[in-house]
Amino acid sequence: MLKRTMVTLATAVLGLSALAAAPAQAAPVAQADPPTGCVTWIEWLHDGPNSHYYGLGKVQCDTGTYQAKVVCLDVQSGVGYVAYSNYTVDAPMVAAAACNPGNVAQSVHVVPA
């Protein structure tokens, strides 16, 4: 009987120590609502008096916090890449991202912040 009690007690102690060693779960982080009512467009950029290219992507939303992401194409190599705006804005401000000089913007997207 004493042996059985000791085994039960040892099992309970080991079970409690396993619970104490388990990592605590973090509380869920509240996510902000995604931006709504967004409009995107592409504009020409001027790089000197004789050089201009269709490479500035802009986005404006009615609500939310966001950045601009523009998908660019290097017209000489045919390689695509992505550029992001260097800052986050709150609606209704305009966020802009530019392609490298001489490259063409293919599409503009909203990145929720």
All heavy atoms as an XYZ file, in Angstrom:
813
protein
N       0.819     -1.186      0.000
C       0.000      0.000      0.000
C       0.864      1.253      0.000
O       0.584      2.175     -0.744
C      -0.906     -0.042      1.224
C      -1.691      1.197      1.406
S      -3.326      0.891      0.844
C      -4.129      2.227      1.531
N       1.903      1.264      0.834
C       2.799      2.418      0.893
C       3.523      2.609     -0.436
O       3.700      3.734     -0.884
C       3.794      2.244      2.040
C       4.761      3.391      2.257
C       4.015      4.674      2.567
C       5.744      3.063      3.355
N       3.886      1.493     -1.057
C       4.580      1.568     -2.349
C       3.661      2.185     -3.401
O       4.087      3.016     -4.205
C       5.031      0.174     -2.767
C       5.900      0.176     -3.981
C       6.429     -1.213     -4.246
C       7.365     -1.207     -5.414
N       7.917     -2.508     -5.705
N       2.399      1.779     -3.416
C       1.447      2.311     -4.376
C       1.233      3.810     -4.142
O       1.152      4.597     -5.077
C       0.116      1.577     -4.265
C      -0.886      2.104     -5.264
C      -2.262      1.603     -5.030
N      -2.499      0.326     -5.666
C      -3.645     -0.324     -5.566
N      -4.605      0.148     -4.815
N      -3.820     -1.457     -6.186
N       1.151      4.241     -2.926
C       0.995      5.657     -2.596
C       2.205      6.449     -3.056
O       2.074      7.552     -3.600
C       0.790      5.835     -1.078
O      -0.316      5.041     -0.667
C       0.539      7.283     -0.726
N       3.394      5.909     -2.853
C       4.626      6.594     -3.281
C       4.676      6.712     -4.813
O       5.084      7.733     -5.340
C       5.869      5.839     -2.752
C       6.008      5.897     -1.244
S       6.095      7.582     -0.641
C       7.742      7.969     -1.045
N       4.269      5.672     -5.540
C       4.248      5.705     -7.004
C       3.246      6.759     -7.481
O       3.529      7.543     -8.381
C       3.922      4.308     -7.578
C       3.638      4.389     -9.066
C       5.058      3.349     -7.302
N       2.080      6.804     -6.848
C       1.059      7.790     -7.219
C       1.564      9.197     -6.949
O       1.393     10.105     -7.766
C      -0.242      7.531     -6.436
O      -0.656      6.190     -6.689
C      -1.321      8.496     -6.854
N       2.202      9.400     -5.796
C       2.741     10.705     -5.445
C       3.854     11.115     -6.401
O       3.906     12.262     -6.856
C       3.252     10.682     -3.997
C       3.790     11.996     -3.453
C       2.706     13.064     -3.496
C       4.304     11.825     -2.039
N       4.736     10.193     -6.758
C       5.825     10.493     -7.690
C       5.269     10.853     -9.072
O       5.756     11.773     -9.733
C       6.768      9.302     -7.793
N       4.229     10.138     -9.507
C       3.613     10.436    -10.795
C       2.988     11.827    -10.785
O       3.115     12.593    -11.751
C       2.540      9.378    -11.124
O       3.140      8.090    -11.084
C       1.932      9.618    -12.481
N       2.334     12.171     -9.696
C       1.716     13.497     -9.591
C       2.770     14.594     -9.613
O       2.603     15.632    -10.264
C       0.877     13.582     -8.316
N       3.873     14.390     -8.908
C       4.952     15.393     -8.875
C       5.571     15.543    -10.253
O       5.819     16.657    -10.719
C       6.011     15.017     -7.814
C       7.240     15.892     -7.943
C       5.416     15.125     -6.424
N       5.811     14.443    -10.941
C       6.376     14.524    -12.293
C       5.416     15.226    -13.249
O       5.829     15.998    -14.107
C       6.721     13.127    -12.817
C       7.937     12.468    -12.168
C       8.073     11.033    -12.673
C       9.196     13.258    -12.458
N       4.134     14.958    -13.100
C       3.135     15.621    -13.946
C       3.110     17.112    -13.717
O       3.021     17.904    -14.648
N       3.202     17.539    -12.479
C       3.225     18.975    -12.176
C       4.492     19.633    -12.691
O       4.462     20.758    -13.181
C       3.085     19.201    -10.665
C       1.706     18.927    -10.082
C       1.744     19.083     -8.570
C       0.681     19.862    -10.683
N       5.624     18.942    -12.599
C       6.865     19.533    -13.091
C       6.840     19.674    -14.610
O       7.386     20.620    -15.169
C       8.076     18.712    -12.645
O       8.036     17.428    -13.244
N       6.155     18.763    -15.303
C       6.028     18.878    -16.756
C       5.166     20.077    -17.115
O       5.444     20.794    -18.078
C       5.441     17.605    -17.342
N       4.118     20.323    -16.337
C       3.273     21.490    -16.590
C       4.026     22.781    -16.338
O       3.867     23.763    -17.052
C       2.019     21.438    -15.717
C       0.959     20.415    -16.103
C      -0.154     20.421    -15.068
C       0.415     20.695    -17.477
N       4.852     22.791    -15.304
C       5.619     23.996    -14.977
C       6.652     24.289    -16.056
O       6.989     25.439    -16.309
C       6.283     23.839    -13.621
N       7.178     23.240    -16.694
C       8.202     23.428    -17.710
C       7.618     23.808    -19.069
O       8.331     24.282    -19.943
C       9.025     22.152    -17.861
N       6.329     23.615    -19.267
C       5.699     23.937    -20.551
C       5.700     25.449    -20.759
O       5.448     26.210    -19.834
C       4.272     23.414    -20.587
N       6.016     25.899    -21.975
C       6.039     27.343    -22.232
C       4.639     27.946    -22.158
O       3.657     27.316    -22.536
C       6.602     27.449    -23.654
C       6.309     26.125    -24.274
C       6.332     25.114    -23.150
N       4.571     29.125    -21.647
C       3.287     29.825    -21.569
C       2.881     30.287    -22.962
O       3.714     30.696    -23.758
C       3.414     31.028    -20.646
N       1.618     30.203    -23.252
C       1.145     30.648    -24.547
C       0.860     32.133    -24.494
O       0.283     32.628    -23.530
C      -0.105     29.889    -24.953
C       0.196     28.435    -25.252
C      -0.958     27.777    -25.967
O      -1.999     28.373    -26.179
N      -0.775     26.537    -26.357
N       1.301     32.819    -25.522
C       1.091     34.258    -25.594
C      -0.371     34.565    -25.887
O      -1.052     33.800    -26.567
C       1.968     34.865    -26.674
N      -0.819     35.669    -25.377
C      -2.179     36.116    -25.667
C      -2.259     36.501    -27.136
O      -1.295     37.018    -27.702
C      -2.535     37.309    -24.794
N      -3.363     36.244    -27.800
C      -3.477     36.603    -29.219
C      -3.346     38.113    -29.411
O      -3.849     38.899    -28.613
C      -4.873     36.117    -29.617
C      -5.577     35.791    -28.351
C      -4.566     35.630    -27.272
N      -2.632     38.475    -30.466
C      -2.424     39.881    -30.796
C      -3.580     40.351    -31.666
O      -3.934     39.706    -32.655
C      -1.091     40.079    -31.560
C      -0.912     41.522    -31.954
C       0.061     39.586    -30.715
N      -4.161     41.467    -31.311
C      -5.279     42.014    -32.084
C      -4.762     42.556    -33.411
O      -3.790     43.296    -33.450
C      -5.971     43.112    -31.300
N      -5.384     42.161    -34.482
C      -5.011     42.627    -35.808
C      -5.881     43.824    -36.182
O      -7.074     43.834    -35.909
C      -5.215     41.518    -36.845
C      -4.289     40.346    -36.672
C      -2.875     40.655    -37.116
O      -2.658     41.508    -37.952
N      -1.911     39.985    -36.535
N      -5.262     44.807    -36.795
C      -6.012     45.960    -37.275
C      -6.834     45.537    -38.488
O      -6.482     44.599    -39.211
C      -5.064     47.086    -37.645
N      -7.932     46.215    -38.707
C      -8.748     45.925    -39.877
C      -7.963     46.273    -41.135
O      -7.225     47.259    -41.170
C     -10.037     46.738    -39.835
C     -10.980     46.260    -38.738
O     -10.923     45.064    -38.385
O     -11.760     47.078    -38.237
N      -8.108     45.478    -42.195
C      -7.391     45.784    -43.434
C      -7.924     47.075    -44.057
O      -9.070     47.462    -43.825
C      -7.689     44.584    -44.326
C      -8.906     43.958    -43.756
C      -8.918     44.279    -42.295
N      -7.076     47.744    -44.833
C      -7.521     48.966    -45.500
C      -8.705     48.686    -46.427
O      -8.818     47.609    -47.000
C      -6.304     49.406    -46.313
C      -5.146     48.708    -45.692
C      -5.679     47.432    -45.120
N      -9.587     49.680    -46.558
C     -10.735     49.538    -47.454
C     -10.821     50.743    -48.376
O     -10.259     51.800    -48.085
C     -12.055     49.430    -46.669
O     -12.219     50.608    -45.878
C     -12.068     48.214    -45.767
N     -11.531     50.568    -49.475
C     -11.745     51.659    -50.419
C     -10.459     52.119    -51.078
O     -10.250     53.314    -51.254
N      -9.594     51.188    -51.460
C      -8.270     51.539    -52.004
C      -8.293     51.719    -53.518
O      -8.983     50.998    -54.235
C      -7.259     50.464    -51.643
S      -7.053     50.251    -49.862
N      -7.528     52.692    -53.958
C      -7.343     52.970    -55.378
C      -5.840     52.959    -55.643
O      -5.063     53.510    -54.866
C      -7.931     54.352    -55.751
C      -7.690     54.674    -57.207
C      -9.396     54.418    -55.401
N      -5.430     52.311    -56.740
C      -4.011     52.281    -57.113
C      -3.836     52.868    -58.504
O      -4.743     52.796    -59.335
C      -3.460     50.837    -57.095
O      -4.147     50.061    -58.076
C      -3.622     50.197    -55.728
N      -2.658     53.452    -58.745
C      -2.359     53.974    -60.072
C      -0.844     54.077    -60.257
O      -0.085     53.993    -59.310
C      -3.053     55.312    -60.319
C      -2.567     56.472    -59.511
C      -1.647     57.415    -59.886
C      -2.973     56.838    -58.186
N      -1.467     58.333    -58.884
C      -2.264     58.004    -57.838
C      -3.854     56.303    -57.260
C      -2.421     58.632    -56.594
C      -4.006     56.920    -56.039
C      -3.304     58.073    -55.715
N      -0.442     54.241    -61.511
C       0.980     54.348    -61.870
C       1.195     55.681    -62.570
O       0.384     56.094    -63.403
C       1.411     53.183    -62.787
C       1.169     51.837    -62.082
C       2.877     53.323    -63.183
C       1.377     50.624    -62.963
N       2.298     56.335    -62.224
C       2.629     57.630    -62.820
C       4.013     57.591    -63.458
O       4.834     56.725    -63.156
C       2.623     58.729    -61.745
C       1.266     59.005    -61.157
C       1.303     60.118    -60.114
O       2.395     60.632    -59.790
O       0.212     60.466    -59.614
N       4.251     58.589    -64.302
C       5.552     58.761    -64.922
C       6.521     59.398    -63.933
O       6.144     60.256    -63.155
C       5.445     59.659    -66.156
C       4.748     59.012    -67.301
C       3.423     59.077    -67.604
C       5.341     58.182    -68.294
N       3.145     58.337    -68.723
C       4.306     57.783    -69.171
C       6.634     57.730    -68.532
C       4.545     56.955    -70.262
C       6.857     56.909    -69.632
C       5.825     56.528    -70.476
N       7.766     58.979    -63.982
C       8.844     59.598    -63.211
C       9.814     60.246    -64.180
O      10.053     59.726    -65.272
C       9.602     58.542    -62.402
C       8.980     58.118    -61.090
C       9.724     56.918    -60.522
C       9.013     59.257    -60.107
N      10.378     61.363    -63.792
C      11.355     62.061    -64.627
C      12.719     61.977    -63.972
O      12.887     62.305    -62.805
C      10.937     63.515    -64.836
C       9.611     63.625    -65.521
N       9.471     63.464    -66.879
C       8.363     63.825    -65.036
C       8.197     63.568    -67.194
N       7.503     63.791    -66.091
N      13.683     61.506    -64.722
C      15.048     61.343    -64.227
C      15.956     62.148    -65.146
O      16.581     61.622    -66.054
C      15.421     59.859    -64.226
C      16.759     59.606    -63.579
O      17.159     60.399    -62.714
O      17.398     58.590    -63.934
N      15.985     63.436    -64.937
C      16.756     64.308    -65.813
C      15.877     64.880    -66.903
O      14.705     64.530    -67.037
N      16.430     65.758    -67.731
C      15.615     66.457    -68.730
C      15.106     65.564    -69.861
O      14.061     65.841    -70.444
C      16.555     67.533    -69.266
C      17.928     67.036    -68.968
C      17.823     66.205    -67.731
N      15.824     64.505    -70.206
C      15.433     63.690    -71.357
C      15.052     62.253    -70.992
O      14.884     61.427    -71.882
C      16.573     63.650    -72.382
C      16.865     65.025    -72.926
O      15.944     65.819    -73.130
N      18.123     65.318    -73.142
N      14.945     61.972    -69.704
C      14.660     60.601    -69.300
C      13.408     60.571    -68.434
O      13.329     61.241    -67.412
C      15.847     60.034    -68.514
O      15.531     58.765    -68.014
N      12.444     59.785    -68.862
C      11.255     59.567    -68.050
C      10.794     58.125    -68.259
O      11.025     57.525    -69.304
C      10.142     60.572    -68.377
C       9.735     60.572    -69.805
N      10.402     61.259    -70.769
C       8.713     59.939    -70.433
C       9.825     61.069    -71.943
N       8.802     60.273    -71.767
N      10.197     57.584    -67.226
C       9.756     56.198    -67.278
C       8.499     56.029    -66.437
O       8.242     56.770    -65.503
C      10.870     55.246    -66.827
C      11.423     55.532    -65.454
C      10.998     54.807    -64.347
C      12.388     56.526    -65.254
C      11.500     55.068    -63.093
C      12.895     56.783    -63.998
C      12.444     56.049    -62.923
O      12.946     56.311    -61.663
N       7.712     55.039    -66.795
C       6.423     54.762    -66.165
C       6.679     53.863    -64.951
O       6.476     52.665    -65.009
C       5.543     54.071    -67.201
C       4.072     54.055    -66.917
C       3.372     55.223    -66.688
C       3.373     52.855    -66.914
C       2.010     55.204    -66.460
C       2.015     52.821    -66.690
C       1.332     54.005    -66.461
O      -0.017     53.983    -66.229
N       7.168     54.454    -63.845
C       7.646     53.610    -62.761
C       7.300     54.017    -61.353
O       7.962     53.575    -60.424
N       6.296     54.840    -61.129
C       5.919     55.244    -59.774
C       4.527     54.704    -59.454
O       3.539     55.102    -60.063
C       5.925     56.768    -59.635
C       5.539     57.317    -58.264
C       6.557     56.895    -57.206
C       5.425     58.827    -58.308
N       4.463     53.784    -58.510
C       3.184     53.219    -58.093
C       2.661     53.938    -56.864
O       3.402     54.173    -55.919
N       1.375     54.277    -56.877
C       0.759     54.971    -55.745
C      -0.516     54.265    -55.322
O      -1.187     53.636    -56.143
C       0.441     56.428    -56.106
C       1.683     57.285    -56.288
C       1.317     58.737    -56.468
C       2.543     59.626    -56.487
N       2.163     61.051    -56.595
N      -0.846     54.413    -54.028
C      -2.065     53.832    -53.482
C      -2.662     54.804    -52.469
O      -1.946     55.479    -51.742
C      -1.801     52.449    -52.840
C      -0.821     52.539    -51.700
C      -3.081     51.800    -52.377
N      -4.006     54.865    -52.466
C      -4.733     55.680    -51.498
C      -5.978     54.908    -51.080
O      -6.720     54.400    -51.922
C      -5.122     57.030    -52.086
C      -5.801     57.945    -51.093
C      -6.097     59.316    -51.677
O      -6.266     59.459    -52.887
N      -6.156     60.303    -50.825
N      -6.207     54.830    -49.744
C      -7.359     54.097    -49.209
C      -8.238     55.020    -48.378
O      -7.791     56.066    -47.910
C      -6.875     52.929    -48.343
S      -5.895     51.707    -49.243
N      -9.479     54.605    -48.205
C     -10.425     55.362    -47.383
C     -10.198     55.134    -45.895
O     -10.416     56.023    -45.081
C     -11.865     54.969    -47.720
C     -12.275     55.405    -49.114
O     -11.695     56.367    -49.643
O     -13.184     54.768    -49.685
N      -9.784     53.900    -45.516
C      -9.542     53.570    -44.108
C      -8.285     52.725    -43.996
O      -7.848     52.109    -44.970
C     -10.712     52.766    -43.501
O     -10.753     51.478    -44.134
C     -12.035     53.481    -43.648
N      -7.711     52.675    -42.795
C      -6.600     51.765    -42.514
C      -5.232     52.412    -42.545
O      -5.073     53.606    -42.790
N      -4.246     51.578    -42.268
C      -2.833     51.938    -42.305
C      -2.178     51.005    -43.310
O      -2.404     49.790    -43.264
C      -2.204     51.767    -40.909
O      -2.934     52.579    -39.982
C      -0.760     52.180    -40.902
N      -1.335     51.526    -44.186
C      -0.853     50.721    -45.304
C       0.440     51.270    -45.901
O       0.870     52.374    -45.594
C      -1.926     50.646    -46.398
C      -2.507     51.996    -46.760
C      -1.960     52.762    -47.770
C      -3.584     52.522    -46.061
C      -2.475     54.008    -48.088
C      -4.113     53.760    -46.371
C      -3.553     54.501    -47.377
O      -4.056     55.738    -47.689
N       1.020     50.453    -46.784
C       2.172     50.814    -47.608
C       1.833     50.487    -49.057
O       0.866     49.778    -49.332
C       3.399     49.975    -47.234
C       4.065     50.354    -45.948
C       5.291     49.488    -45.732
O       5.160     48.309    -45.428
N       6.457     50.060    -45.905
N       2.671     50.967    -49.953
C       2.514     50.637    -51.368
C       3.561     49.598    -51.760
O       4.692     49.628    -51.276
C       2.683     51.880    -52.232
N       3.157     48.689    -52.629
C       4.064     47.694    -53.205
C       3.894     47.777    -54.713
O       2.768     47.727    -55.221
C       3.713     46.298    -52.711
C       4.534     45.195    -53.369
C       4.191     43.840    -52.789
C       3.210     43.132    -53.672
N       2.996     41.729    -53.278
N       4.991     47.918    -55.425
C       4.916     47.997    -56.876
C       5.731     46.849    -57.478
O       6.825     46.538    -57.007
C       5.391     49.381    -57.399
C       6.837     49.654    -57.056
C       5.186     49.518    -58.888
N       5.143     46.181    -58.471
C       5.831     45.118    -59.207
C       6.465     45.771    -60.424
O       5.771     46.375    -61.250
C       4.856     43.999    -59.621
C       5.577     42.933    -60.427
C       4.188     43.402    -58.391
N       7.791     45.667    -60.512
C       8.559     46.356    -61.557
C       9.175     45.364    -62.536
O       9.372     44.197    -62.210
C       9.684     47.172    -60.919
S       9.131     48.359    -59.690
N       9.498     45.865    -63.712
C      10.159     45.065    -64.737
C      11.377     45.815    -65.235
O      11.270     46.972    -65.670
C       9.209     44.787    -65.901
C       9.804     44.010    -67.070
C      10.140     42.582    -66.639
C       8.853     44.006    -68.246
N      12.537     45.157    -65.152
C      13.762     45.698    -65.740
C      13.672     45.411    -67.237
O      13.763     44.260    -67.660
C      14.987     45.030    -65.131
C      16.294     45.599    -65.660
O      16.367     45.974    -66.858
O      17.254     45.669    -64.878
N      13.448     46.437    -68.036
C      13.186     46.237    -69.463
C      14.407     45.735    -70.224
O      14.261     45.130    -71.287
C      12.628     47.524    -70.115
C      11.242     47.823    -69.588
C      13.548     48.703    -69.904
N      15.601     45.964    -69.717
C      16.804     45.478    -70.410
C      17.025     43.988    -70.185
O      17.366     43.263    -71.111
C      18.028     46.269    -69.973
C      18.003     47.695    -70.455
C      19.246     48.460    -70.051
O      20.051     47.996    -69.251
N      19.397     49.652    -70.608
N      16.824     43.517    -68.945
C      17.081     42.108    -68.648
C      15.810     41.253    -68.681
O      15.897     40.032    -68.766
C      17.728     41.964    -67.271
O      16.802     42.309    -66.253
N      14.640     41.896    -68.578
C      13.391     41.155    -68.545
C      13.088     40.550    -67.178
O      12.155     39.782    -67.034
N      13.860     40.919    -66.159
C      13.681     40.383    -64.813
C      12.739     41.284    -64.021
O      12.877     42.507    -64.031
C      15.039     40.268    -64.082
C      14.846     39.823    -62.637
C      15.950     39.314    -64.823
N      11.786     40.667    -63.345
C      10.861     41.418    -62.509
C      11.331     41.462    -61.076
O      12.099     40.609    -60.625
N      10.872     42.446    -60.324
C      11.194     42.570    -58.910
C      10.114     43.403    -58.235
O       9.249     43.973    -58.895
C      12.580     43.190    -58.696
C      12.732     44.583    -59.259
C      12.519     45.702    -58.454
C      13.088     44.782    -60.592
C      12.648     46.984    -58.967
C      13.226     46.049    -61.110
C      13.001     47.148    -60.290
O      13.121     48.410    -60.801
N      10.151     43.454    -56.917
C       9.148     44.165    -56.132
C       9.830     45.281    -55.341
O      10.919     45.085    -54.801
C       8.435     43.206    -55.156
C       7.483     43.945    -54.240
C       7.693     42.131    -55.928
N       9.193     46.436    -55.289
C       9.677     47.563    -54.487
C       8.557     48.005    -53.550
O       7.382     47.991    -53.926
C      10.102     48.717    -55.392
N       8.932     48.363    -52.334
C       7.971     48.818    -51.323
C       8.219     50.279    -50.980
O       9.347     50.761    -51.082
C       8.110     47.994    -50.036
C       7.697     46.552    -50.190
C       8.603     45.588    -50.609
C       6.398     46.159    -49.921
C       8.224     44.258    -50.742
C       6.008     44.840    -50.055
C       6.930     43.896    -50.465
O       6.545     42.582    -50.607
N       7.169     50.960    -50.526
C       7.360     52.322    -50.046
C       8.177     52.262    -48.759
O       8.156     51.271    -48.035
C       6.011     53.012    -49.805
O       5.216     52.267    -48.914
N       8.909     53.330    -48.486
C       9.784     53.371    -47.320
C       9.051     53.771    -46.051
O       9.671     53.921    -45.016
C      10.935     54.347    -47.558
C      11.864     53.853    -48.638
O      11.991     52.657    -48.849
N      12.506     54.765    -49.330
N       7.770     53.979    -46.125
C       7.019     54.464    -44.985
C       5.612     53.890    -44.997
O       5.122     53.424    -46.006
C       6.968     55.990    -44.983
C       6.508     56.553    -46.310
C       5.161     56.743    -46.585
C       7.423     56.844    -47.320
C       4.733     57.224    -47.808
C       7.002     57.323    -48.549
C       5.660     57.510    -48.789
O       5.231     57.986    -50.006
N       4.966     53.948    -43.840
C       3.577     53.525    -43.673
C       2.735     54.769    -43.479
O       3.158     55.703    -42.804
C       3.461     52.620    -42.434
O       4.304     51.481    -42.633
C       2.051     52.152    -42.229
N       1.555     54.789    -44.075
C       0.671     55.953    -43.951
C      -0.686     55.530    -43.423
O      -1.072     54.365    -43.513
C       0.502     56.690    -45.301
C       1.821     57.212    -45.819
C      -0.175     55.819    -46.331
N      -1.401     56.493    -42.869
C      -2.790     56.300    -42.447
C      -3.693     56.928    -43.496
O      -3.361     57.950    -44.089
C      -3.037     56.971    -41.098
C      -2.282     56.296    -39.967
O      -2.210     55.054    -39.975
O      -1.764     57.000    -39.087
N      -4.851     56.309    -43.692
C      -5.819     56.833    -44.652
C      -6.204     58.249    -44.258
O      -6.255     58.566    -43.078
C      -7.043     55.939    -44.685
N      -6.416     59.111    -45.192
C      -6.480     58.933    -46.642
C      -5.192     59.341    -47.361
O      -5.230     59.690    -48.535
C      -7.631     59.848    -47.029
C      -7.482     61.016    -46.100
C      -7.001     60.408    -44.800
N      -4.052     59.289    -46.673
C      -2.796     59.711    -47.313
C      -2.404     58.770    -48.455
O      -2.843     57.626    -48.515
C      -1.678     59.780    -46.279
C      -1.900     60.857    -45.232
S      -0.580     60.941    -44.007
C       0.785     61.442    -45.034
N      -1.556     59.276    -49.345
C      -1.077     58.502    -50.488
C       0.284     57.898    -50.146
O       1.170     58.594    -49.666
C      -0.948     59.394    -51.747
C      -0.331     58.616    -52.895
C      -2.306     59.944    -52.141
N       0.423     56.595    -50.394
C       1.712     55.913    -50.258
C       2.247     55.650    -51.663
O       1.477     55.337    -52.573
C       1.549     54.605    -49.500
N       3.554     55.800    -51.833
C       4.151     55.638    -53.163
C       5.406     54.783    -53.083
O       6.146     54.822    -52.104
C       4.485     57.000    -53.754
N       5.644     54.005    -54.138
C       6.856     53.203    -54.280
C       7.341     53.343    -55.716
O       6.544     53.331    -56.651
C       6.574     51.744    -53.954
N       8.655     53.498    -55.870
C       9.225     53.727    -57.199
C      10.083     52.551    -57.647
O      10.780     51.934    -56.843
C      10.057     54.994    -57.199
N      10.034     52.280    -58.942
C      10.928     51.304    -59.548
C      12.299     51.957    -59.735
O      12.427     53.182    -59.683
C      10.387     50.861    -60.913
S       8.802     50.009    -60.834
N      13.298     51.134    -59.967
C      14.629     51.667    -60.257
C      14.584     52.498    -61.538
O      13.742     52.246    -62.413
C      15.644     50.532    -60.404
C      15.873     49.793    -59.101
O      15.678     50.335    -58.017
N      16.266     48.540    -59.201
N      15.460     53.488    -61.672
C      15.437     54.352    -62.862
C      15.429     53.556    -64.163
O      16.190     52.611    -64.333
C      16.719     55.174    -62.726
C      16.952     55.227    -61.250
C      16.502     53.885    -60.732
N      14.526     53.939    -65.050
C      14.421     53.313    -66.358
C      13.557     52.068    -66.403
O      13.274     51.552    -67.473
N      13.142     51.549    -65.241
C      12.331     50.334    -65.196
C      10.854     50.692    -65.205
O      10.459     51.815    -64.903
C      12.659     49.507    -63.964
C      14.086     48.953    -64.004
O      14.489     48.260    -63.104
N      14.867     49.242    -65.048
N      10.014     49.733    -65.543
C       8.589     49.968    -65.724
C       7.786     49.299    -64.611
O       8.029     48.161    -64.254
C       8.138     49.390    -67.096
C       6.654     49.539    -67.285
C       8.896     50.067    -68.221
N       6.816     50.042    -64.075
C       5.891     49.493    -63.085
C       4.807     48.706    -63.814
O       4.219     49.199    -64.763
C       5.283     50.601    -62.254
N       4.552     47.487    -63.360
C       3.529     46.665    -63.990
C       2.230     46.652    -63.198
O       1.159     46.564    -63.783
C       4.043     45.231    -64.152
C       5.197     45.137    -65.140
C       5.595     43.700    -65.385
O       5.778     42.939    -64.441
N       5.698     43.336    -66.645
N       2.328     46.707    -61.868
C       1.121     46.729    -61.031
C       1.460     47.316    -59.675
O       2.610     47.339    -59.259
C       0.529     45.326    -60.878
O       1.439     44.472    -60.215
N       0.410     47.794    -58.993
C       0.558     48.398    -57.666
C      -0.393     47.680    -56.724
O      -1.530     47.345    -57.097
C       0.217     49.901    -57.678
C       0.505     50.530    -56.330
C       0.969     50.617    -58.778
N       0.076     47.437    -55.473
C      -0.724     46.703    -54.498
C      -0.669     47.389    -53.137
O       0.293     48.082    -52.819
C      -0.205     45.275    -54.368
C      -0.121     44.568    -55.677
N      -1.181     43.887    -56.216
C       0.883     44.467    -56.576
C      -0.828     43.392    -57.390
N       0.419     43.728    -57.632
N      -1.700     47.170    -52.339
C      -1.777     47.693    -50.977
C      -1.185     46.649    -50.041
O      -1.514     45.471    -50.140
C      -3.227     47.976    -50.575
C      -3.306     48.468    -49.142
C      -3.867     48.963    -51.523
N      -0.316     47.085    -49.115
C       0.237     46.211    -48.090
C      -0.274     46.726    -46.750
O       0.147     47.793    -46.302
C       1.774     46.215    -48.126
C       2.323     45.313    -47.031
C       2.290     45.786    -49.484
N      -1.181     45.990    -46.089
C      -1.676     46.432    -44.777
C      -0.532     46.482    -43.768
O       0.369     45.661    -43.788
C      -2.679     45.362    -44.380
C      -3.017     44.636    -45.638
C      -1.823     44.745    -46.518
N      -0.578     47.482    -42.899
C       0.484     47.607    -41.887
C      -0.038     47.216    -40.529
O      -1.191     47.192    -40.263
C       0.987     49.032    -41.853
